[in-house]
Amino acid sequence: MTFSKTLREGIRRGEITCSVRIWTRPHVRVGARYRMEEGEIQVDSMQLIGESRIDSWKRNSDEKVGEVLKLLIGYDLIGAKFHRANVNPIR
């Protein structure tokens, strides 16, 4: 999994342990490890965020968010939980 530079420090410290992805299909596997700049993360679980939840967001959000969510047609919104694994010391 690739993360923006602004999130990497929080992931490294263990403060960020989940991510929401917009994919046509999953790109990671539960239990698999993925390299980062320092060490690895291991995916603990993935969950499809269903249409009812997206529809709720559309109804309960401002116009701009609703417009963005319309772009999700044909894609799945997937929540992935992970933890730091194989932590290497900072040099």
ROSELUM-413594 format. One record per residue: x, y, z of N, C-alpha, C, O in turn. Coordinates in steps of 0.1 Angstrom, whole numbers, plus 5000, padded with zeros to 4 digits. Layout:
% ROSELUM-413594
<atom n_c1="X" n_c2="Y" n_c3="Z" ca_c1="X" ca_c2="Y" ca_c3="Z" c_c1="X" c_c2="Y" c_c3="Z" o_c1="X" o_c2="Y" o_c3="Z"/>
...
***
This chain:
% ROSELUM-413594
<atom n_c1="5008" n_c2="4988" n_c3="5000" ca_c1="5000" ca_c2="5000" ca_c3="5000" c_c1="5009" c_c2="5012" c_c3="5000" o_c1="5019" o_c2="5013" o_c3="5007"/>
<atom n_c1="5005" n_c2="5022" n_c3="4993" ca_c1="5013" ca_c2="5035" ca_c3="4992" c_c1="5005" c_c2="5045" c_c3="5000" o_c1="4993" o_c2="5046" o_c3="4999"/>
<atom n_c1="5013" n_c2="5053" n_c3="5007" ca_c1="5007" ca_c2="5064" ca_c3="5015" c_c1="5013" c_c2="5077" c_c3="5012" o_c1="5025" o_c2="5077" o_c3="5008"/>
<atom n_c1="5006" n_c2="5088" n_c3="5013" ca_c1="5012" ca_c2="5101" ca_c3="5011" c_c1="5022" c_c2="5104" c_c3="5021" o_c1="5022" o_c2="5098" o_c3="5032"/>
<atom n_c1="5031" n_c2="5113" n_c3="5018" ca_c1="5042" ca_c2="5116" ca_c3="5028" c_c1="5036" c_c2="5122" c_c3="5041" o_c1="5042" o_c2="5120" o_c3="5051"/>
<atom n_c1="5025" n_c2="5129" n_c3="5040" ca_c1="5019" ca_c2="5135" ca_c3="5052" c_c1="5014" c_c2="5124" c_c3="5062" o_c1="5013" o_c2="5127" o_c3="5074"/>
<atom n_c1="5011" n_c2="5112" n_c3="5057" ca_c1="5006" ca_c2="5102" ca_c3="5066" c_c1="5017" c_c2="5092" c_c3="5071" o_c1="5015" o_c2="5085" o_c3="5081"/>
<atom n_c1="5028" n_c2="5092" n_c3="5064" ca_c1="5039" ca_c2="5082" ca_c3="5067" c_c1="5044" c_c2="5082" c_c3="5082" o_c1="5046" o_c2="5072" o_c3="5088"/>
<atom n_c1="5046" n_c2="5094" n_c3="5087" ca_c1="5051" ca_c2="5095" ca_c3="5101" c_c1="5041" c_c2="5090" c_c3="5111" o_c1="5045" o_c2="5083" o_c3="5120"/>
<atom n_c1="5028" n_c2="5093" n_c3="5109" ca_c1="5018" ca_c2="5087" ca_c3="5118" c_c1="5017" c_c2="5072" c_c3="5117" o_c1="5014" o_c2="5066" o_c3="5127"/>
<atom n_c1="5019" n_c2="5067" n_c3="5105" ca_c1="5019" ca_c2="5052" ca_c3="5104" c_c1="5031" c_c2="5046" c_c3="5111" o_c1="5030" o_c2="5036" o_c3="5117"/>
<atom n_c1="5043" n_c2="5053" n_c3="5109" ca_c1="5055" ca_c2="5048" ca_c3="5115" c_c1="5054" c_c2="5047" c_c3="5130" o_c1="5059" o_c2="5038" o_c3="5137"/>
<atom n_c1="5047" n_c2="5058" n_c3="5136" ca_c1="5046" ca_c2="5058" ca_c3="5150" c_c1="5034" c_c2="5049" c_c3="5155" o_c1="5032" o_c2="5048" o_c3="5168"/>
<atom n_c1="5026" n_c2="5044" n_c3="5146" ca_c1="5015" ca_c2="5035" ca_c3="5150" c_c1="5002" c_c2="5043" c_c3="5154" o_c1="4993" o_c2="5037" o_c3="5159"/>
<atom n_c1="5002" n_c2="5056" n_c3="5150" ca_c1="4990" ca_c2="5064" ca_c3="5153" c_c1="4979" c_c2="5062" c_c3="5143" o_c1="4968" o_c2="5064" o_c3="5145"/>
<atom n_c1="4983" n_c2="5059" n_c3="5130" ca_c1="4974" ca_c2="5056" ca_c3="5119" c_c1="4974" c_c2="5041" c_c3="5117" o_c1="4985" o_c2="5036" o_c3="5113"/>
<atom n_c1="4962" n_c2="5035" n_c3="5118" ca_c1="4962" ca_c2="5020" ca_c3="5116" c_c1="4951" c_c2="5016" c_c3="5107" o_c1="4947" o_c2="5004" o_c3="5106"/>
<atom n_c1="4945" n_c2="5026" n_c3="5099" ca_c1="4935" ca_c2="5022" ca_c3="5089" c_c1="4935" c_c2="5032" c_c3="5078" o_c1="4940" o_c2="5043" o_c3="5079"/>
<atom n_c1="4930" n_c2="5027" n_c3="5067" ca_c1="4930" ca_c2="5035" ca_c3="5055" c_c1="4918" c_c2="5032" c_c3="5046" o_c1="4913" o_c2="5020" o_c3="5046"/>
<atom n_c1="4912" n_c2="5042" n_c3="5040" ca_c1="4901" ca_c2="5039" ca_c3="5030" c_c1="4906" c_c2="5040" c_c3="5016" o_c1="4913" o_c2="5050" o_c3="5013"/>
<atom n_c1="4903" n_c2="5031" n_c3="5008" ca_c1="4908" ca_c2="5030" ca_c3="4994" c_c1="4896" c_c2="5030" c_c3="4985" o_c1="4886" o_c2="5024" o_c3="4988"/>
<atom n_c1="4898" n_c2="5036" n_c3="4973" ca_c1="4888" ca_c2="5035" ca_c3="4962" c_c1="4895" c_c2="5026" c_c3="4951" o_c1="4904" o_c2="5030" o_c3="4944"/>
<atom n_c1="4889" n_c2="5014" n_c3="4950" ca_c1="4895" ca_c2="5004" ca_c3="4941" c_c1="4884" c_c2="4997" c_c3="4933" o_c1="4873" o_c2="4996" o_c3="4938"/>
<atom n_c1="4887" n_c2="4992" n_c3="4921" ca_c1="4878" ca_c2="4984" ca_c3="4914" c_c1="4879" c_c2="4970" c_c3="4919" o_c1="4869" o_c2="4962" o_c3="4917"/>
<atom n_c1="4890" n_c2="4966" n_c3="4926" ca_c1="4892" ca_c2="4953" ca_c3="4932" c_c1="4902" c_c2="4955" c_c3="4943" o_c1="4910" o_c2="4965" o_c3="4942"/>
<atom n_c1="4903" n_c2="4946" n_c3="4953" ca_c1="4913" ca_c2="4948" ca_c3="4963" c_c1="4927" c_c2="4946" c_c3="4957" o_c1="4929" o_c2="4938" o_c3="4949"/>
<atom n_c1="4936" n_c2="4954" n_c3="4962" ca_c1="4950" ca_c2="4954" ca_c3="4958" c_c1="4960" c_c2="4949" c_c3="4968" o_c1="4972" o_c2="4948" o_c3="4966"/>
<atom n_c1="4954" n_c2="4945" n_c3="4980" ca_c1="4962" ca_c2="4939" ca_c3="4991" c_c1="4955" c_c2="4927" c_c3="4996" o_c1="4943" o_c2="4925" o_c3="4993"/>
<atom n_c1="4962" n_c2="4918" n_c3="5004" ca_c1="4956" ca_c2="4906" ca_c3="5010" c_c1="4957" c_c2="4907" c_c3="5025" o_c1="4967" o_c2="4912" o_c3="5030"/>
<atom n_c1="4947" n_c2="4903" n_c3="5032" ca_c1="4947" ca_c2="4902" ca_c3="5046" c_c1="4958" c_c2="4892" c_c3="5050" o_c1="4960" o_c2="4881" o_c3="5045"/>
<atom n_c1="4967" n_c2="4896" n_c3="5060" ca_c1="4978" ca_c2="4888" ca_c3="5064" c_c1="4991" c_c2="4891" c_c3="5057" o_c1="5002" o_c2="4887" o_c3="5062"/>
<atom n_c1="4990" n_c2="4897" n_c3="5046" ca_c1="5002" ca_c2="4900" ca_c3="5038" c_c1="5009" c_c2="4912" c_c3="5044" o_c1="5003" o_c2="4921" o_c3="5050"/>
<atom n_c1="5023" n_c2="4913" n_c3="5041" ca_c1="5031" ca_c2="4924" ca_c3="5046" c_c1="5035" c_c2="4932" c_c3="5034" o_c1="5037" o_c2="4927" o_c3="5023"/>
<atom n_c1="5036" n_c2="4945" n_c3="5036" ca_c1="5039" ca_c2="4954" ca_c3="5025" c_c1="5050" c_c2="4964" c_c3="5030" o_c1="5049" o_c2="4969" o_c3="5041"/>
<atom n_c1="5060" n_c2="4966" n_c3="5022" ca_c1="5072" ca_c2="4974" ca_c3="5026" c_c1="5068" c_c2="4989" c_c3="5026" o_c1="5060" o_c2="4994" o_c3="5018"/>
<atom n_c1="5075" n_c2="4995" n_c3="5035" ca_c1="5074" ca_c2="5010" ca_c3="5036" c_c1="5089" c_c2="5015" c_c3="5036" o_c1="5098" o_c2="5006" o_c3="5036"/>
<atom n_c1="5091" n_c2="5028" n_c3="5037" ca_c1="5104" ca_c2="5033" ca_c3="5037" c_c1="5112" c_c2="5027" c_c3="5049" o_c1="5124" o_c2="5023" o_c3="5048"/>
<atom n_c1="5105" n_c2="5026" n_c3="5061" ca_c1="5111" ca_c2="5020" ca_c3="5073" c_c1="5103" c_c2="5009" c_c3="5077" o_c1="5092" o_c2="5011" o_c3="5083"/>
<atom n_c1="5107" n_c2="4997" n_c3="5075" ca_c1="5099" ca_c2="4985" ca_c3="5079" c_c1="5088" c_c2="4981" c_c3="5070" o_c1="5088" o_c2="4984" o_c3="5058"/>
<atom n_c1="5078" n_c2="4975" n_c3="5076" ca_c1="5066" ca_c2="4970" ca_c3="5069" c_c1="5053" c_c2="4973" c_c3="5077" o_c1="5054" o_c2="4975" o_c3="5089"/>
<atom n_c1="5042" n_c2="4972" n_c3="5069" ca_c1="5029" ca_c2="4971" ca_c3="5076" c_c1="5023" c_c2="4957" c_c3="5072" o_c1="5027" o_c2="4951" o_c3="5062"/>
<atom n_c1="5014" n_c2="4952" n_c3="5081" ca_c1="5007" ca_c2="4940" ca_c3="5078" c_c1="4993" c_c2="4943" c_c3="5079" o_c1="4988" o_c2="4949" o_c3="5088"/>
<atom n_c1="4985" n_c2="4938" n_c3="5068" ca_c1="4971" ca_c2="4941" ca_c3="5067" c_c1="4964" c_c2="4931" c_c3="5076" o_c1="4965" o_c2="4919" o_c3="5075"/>
<atom n_c1="4956" n_c2="4936" n_c3="5086" ca_c1="4948" ca_c2="4928" ca_c3="5095" c_c1="4934" c_c2="4925" c_c3="5090" o_c1="4930" o_c2="4913" o_c3="5092"/>
<atom n_c1="4928" n_c2="4934" n_c3="5083" ca_c1="4914" ca_c2="4931" ca_c3="5079" c_c1="4911" c_c2="4941" c_c3="5068" o_c1="4917" o_c2="4952" o_c3="5066"/>
<atom n_c1="4901" n_c2="4938" n_c3="5059" ca_c1="4896" ca_c2="4946" ca_c3="5049" c_c1="4880" c_c2="4945" c_c3="5050" o_c1="4875" o_c2="4934" o_c3="5052"/>
<atom n_c1="4874" n_c2="4956" n_c3="5047" ca_c1="4859" ca_c2="4956" ca_c3="5047" c_c1="4854" c_c2="4965" c_c3="5036" o_c1="4858" o_c2="4976" o_c3="5034"/>
<atom n_c1="4844" n_c2="4959" n_c3="5028" ca_c1="4838" ca_c2="4967" ca_c3="5018" c_c1="4828" c_c2="4977" c_c3="5025" o_c1="4820" o_c2="4973" o_c3="5033"/>
<atom n_c1="4829" n_c2="4990" n_c3="5022" ca_c1="4820" ca_c2="5000" ca_c3="5027" c_c1="4808" c_c2="5000" c_c3="5017" o_c1="4810" o_c2="5005" o_c3="5006"/>
<atom n_c1="4797" n_c2="4996" n_c3="5022" ca_c1="4785" ca_c2="4994" ca_c3="5013" c_c1="4779" c_c2="5006" c_c3="5008" o_c1="4781" o_c2="5017" o_c3="5013"/>
<atom n_c1="4770" n_c2="5004" n_c3="4998" ca_c1="4763" ca_c2="5015" ca_c3="4992" c_c1="4754" c_c2="5023" c_c3="5002" o_c1="4752" o_c2="5035" o_c3="5001"/>
<atom n_c1="4748" n_c2="5015" n_c3="5011" ca_c1="4739" ca_c2="5022" ca_c3="5021" c_c1="4747" c_c2="5033" c_c3="5029" o_c1="4742" o_c2="5043" o_c3="5032"/>
<atom n_c1="4759" n_c2="5029" n_c3="5033" ca_c1="4767" ca_c2="5039" ca_c3="5040" c_c1="4771" c_c2="5051" c_c3="5031" o_c1="4771" o_c2="5062" o_c3="5036"/>
<atom n_c1="4774" n_c2="5048" n_c3="5019" ca_c1="4778" ca_c2="5059" ca_c3="5009" c_c1="4765" c_c2="5068" c_c3="5007" o_c1="4767" o_c2="5080" o_c3="5007"/>
<atom n_c1="4754" n_c2="5062" n_c3="5005" ca_c1="4741" ca_c2="5069" ca_c3="5003" c_c1="4739" c_c2="5078" c_c3="5015" o_c1="4734" o_c2="5089" o_c3="5014"/>
<atom n_c1="4741" n_c2="5073" n_c3="5027" ca_c1="4739" ca_c2="5081" ca_c3="5040" c_c1="4749" c_c2="5093" c_c3="5040" o_c1="4745" o_c2="5104" o_c3="5044"/>
<atom n_c1="4761" n_c2="5091" n_c3="5035" ca_c1="4771" ca_c2="5102" ca_c3="5035" c_c1="4766" c_c2="5112" c_c3="5025" o_c1="4767" o_c2="5124" o_c3="5028"/>
<atom n_c1="4760" n_c2="5108" n_c3="5013" ca_c1="4755" ca_c2="5118" ca_c3="5004" c_c1="4744" c_c2="5126" c_c3="5010" o_c1="4743" o_c2="5138" o_c3="5008"/>
<atom n_c1="4735" n_c2="5119" n_c3="5017" ca_c1="4723" ca_c2="5126" ca_c3="5023" c_c1="4727" c_c2="5136" c_c3="5034" o_c1="4722" o_c2="5147" o_c3="5036"/>
<atom n_c1="4738" n_c2="5132" n_c3="5041" ca_c1="4742" ca_c2="5140" ca_c3="5053" c_c1="4754" c_c2="5148" c_c3="5051" o_c1="4760" o_c2="5152" o_c3="5061"/>
<atom n_c1="4758" n_c2="5151" n_c3="5039" ca_c1="4770" ca_c2="5159" ca_c3="5037" c_c1="4766" c_c2="5171" c_c3="5028" o_c1="4755" o_c2="5172" o_c3="5023"/>
<atom n_c1="4776" n_c2="5180" n_c3="5027" ca_c1="4774" ca_c2="5191" ca_c3="5018" c_c1="4774" c_c2="5187" c_c3="5004" o_c1="4777" o_c2="5176" o_c3="5000"/>
<atom n_c1="4771" n_c2="5196" n_c3="4995" ca_c1="4770" ca_c2="5194" ca_c3="4981" c_c1="4783" c_c2="5189" c_c3="4975" o_c1="4782" o_c2="5180" o_c3="4967"/>
<atom n_c1="4794" n_c2="5194" n_c3="4979" ca_c1="4807" ca_c2="5190" ca_c3="4973" c_c1="4810" c_c2="5176" c_c3="4976" o_c1="4815" o_c2="5169" o_c3="4967"/>
<atom n_c1="4808" n_c2="5171" n_c3="4988" ca_c1="4810" ca_c2="5157" ca_c3="4992" c_c1="4801" c_c2="5148" c_c3="4983" o_c1="4806" o_c2="5138" o_c3="4979"/>
<atom n_c1="4789" n_c2="5152" n_c3="4982" ca_c1="4779" ca_c2="5144" ca_c3="4974" c_c1="4784" c_c2="5143" c_c3="4960" o_c1="4783" o_c2="5132" o_c3="4954"/>
<atom n_c1="4790" n_c2="5153" n_c3="4954" ca_c1="4795" ca_c2="5153" ca_c3="4940" c_c1="4807" c_c2="5144" c_c3="4939" o_c1="4808" o_c2="5136" o_c3="4930"/>
<atom n_c1="4816" n_c2="5144" n_c3="4949" ca_c1="4827" ca_c2="5135" ca_c3="4949" c_c1="4823" c_c2="5121" c_c3="4950" o_c1="4828" o_c2="5112" o_c3="4943"/>
<atom n_c1="4813" n_c2="5118" n_c3="4959" ca_c1="4808" ca_c2="5104" ca_c3="4961" c_c1="4802" c_c2="5099" c_c3="4948" o_c1="4802" o_c2="5087" o_c3="4946"/>
<atom n_c1="4796" n_c2="5107" n_c3="4940" ca_c1="4791" ca_c2="5103" ca_c3="4927" c_c1="4801" c_c2="5097" c_c3="4918" o_c1="4799" o_c2="5088" o_c3="4909"/>
<atom n_c1="4814" n_c2="5101" n_c3="4920" ca_c1="4825" ca_c2="5096" ca_c3="4912" c_c1="4828" c_c2="5081" c_c3="4916" o_c1="4836" o_c2="5075" o_c3="4908"/>
<atom n_c1="4823" n_c2="5076" n_c3="4927" ca_c1="4826" ca_c2="5063" ca_c3="4931" c_c1="4818" c_c2="5052" c_c3="4923" o_c1="4820" o_c2="5040" o_c3="4925"/>
<atom n_c1="4809" n_c2="5056" n_c3="4914" ca_c1="4802" ca_c2="5046" ca_c3="4906" c_c1="4811" c_c2="5038" c_c3="4899" o_c1="4820" o_c2="5043" o_c3="4891"/>
<atom n_c1="4810" n_c2="5025" n_c3="4900" ca_c1="4819" ca_c2="5015" ca_c3="4894" c_c1="4831" c_c2="5011" c_c3="4902" o_c1="4839" o_c2="5003" o_c3="4898"/>
<atom n_c1="4833" n_c2="5018" n_c3="4913" ca_c1="4844" ca_c2="5015" ca_c3="4922" c_c1="4839" c_c2="5010" c_c3="4936" o_c1="4827" o_c2="5012" o_c3="4939"/>
<atom n_c1="4848" n_c2="5003" n_c3="4943" ca_c1="4844" ca_c2="4999" ca_c3="4957" c_c1="4852" c_c2="5008" c_c3="4966" o_c1="4863" o_c2="5011" o_c3="4964"/>
<atom n_c1="4846" n_c2="5011" n_c3="4977" ca_c1="4852" ca_c2="5018" ca_c3="4988" c_c1="4856" c_c2="5008" c_c3="4998" o_c1="4847" o_c2="5001" o_c3="5004"/>
<atom n_c1="4868" n_c2="5006" n_c3="5001" ca_c1="4873" ca_c2="4995" ca_c3="5009" c_c1="4881" c_c2="5001" c_c3="5021" o_c1="4890" o_c2="5009" o_c3="5019"/>
<atom n_c1="4877" n_c2="4997" n_c3="5033" ca_c1="4885" ca_c2="5001" ca_c3="5045" c_c1="4895" c_c2="4990" c_c3="5048" o_c1="4891" o_c2="4978" o_c3="5049"/>
<atom n_c1="4907" n_c2="4993" n_c3="5051" ca_c1="4918" ca_c2="4984" ca_c3="5054" c_c1="4924" c_c2="4987" c_c3="5068" o_c1="4927" o_c2="4999" o_c3="5070"/>
<atom n_c1="4925" n_c2="4978" n_c3="5077" ca_c1="4931" ca_c2="4980" ca_c3="5090" c_c1="4945" c_c2="4973" c_c3="5089" o_c1="4946" o_c2="4962" o_c3="5083"/>
<atom n_c1="4955" n_c2="4979" n_c3="5095" ca_c1="4968" ca_c2="4973" ca_c3="5095" c_c1="4976" c_c2="4977" c_c3="5107" o_c1="4971" o_c2="4985" o_c3="5115"/>
<atom n_c1="4988" n_c2="4971" n_c3="5109" ca_c1="4997" ca_c2="4975" ca_c3="5120" c_c1="5011" c_c2="4974" c_c3="5115" o_c1="5014" o_c2="4968" o_c3="5105"/>
<atom n_c1="5020" n_c2="4981" n_c3="5122" ca_c1="5034" ca_c2="4981" ca_c3="5119" c_c1="5039" c_c2="4968" c_c3="5122" o_c1="5036" o_c2="4962" o_c3="5132"/>
<atom n_c1="5047" n_c2="4962" n_c3="5113" ca_c1="5054" ca_c2="4950" ca_c3="5115" c_c1="5069" c_c2="4951" c_c3="5112" o_c1="5072" o_c2="4960" o_c3="5104"/>
<atom n_c1="5077" n_c2="4944" n_c3="5118" ca_c1="5091" ca_c2="4944" ca_c3="5115" c_c1="5097" c_c2="4958" c_c3="5116" o_c1="5103" o_c2="4963" o_c3="5106"/>
<atom n_c1="5095" n_c2="4964" n_c3="5127" ca_c1="5100" ca_c2="4978" ca_c3="5129" c_c1="5115" c_c2="4979" c_c3="5130" o_c1="5121" o_c2="4972" o_c3="5138"/>
<atom n_c1="5121" n_c2="4987" n_c3="5121" ca_c1="5135" ca_c2="4989" ca_c3="5121" c_c1="5138" c_c2="5001" c_c3="5129" o_c1="5131" o_c2="5011" o_c3="5128"/>
<atom n_c1="5149" n_c2="5002" n_c3="5136" ca_c1="5153" ca_c2="5013" ca_c3="5144" c_c1="5156" c_c2="5025" c_c3="5135" o_c1="5162" o_c2="5023" o_c3="5124"/>
<atom n_c1="5153" n_c2="5037" n_c3="5139" ca_c1="5156" ca_c2="5049" ca_c3="5132" c_c1="5171" c_c2="5052" c_c3="5134" o_c1="5176" o_c2="5052" o_c3="5145"/>
<atom n_c1="5178" n_c2="5055" n_c3="5123" ca_c1="5192" ca_c2="5058" ca_c3="5124" c_c1="5195" c_c2="5073" c_c3="5123" o_c1="5206" o_c2="5077" o_c3="5123"/>
***
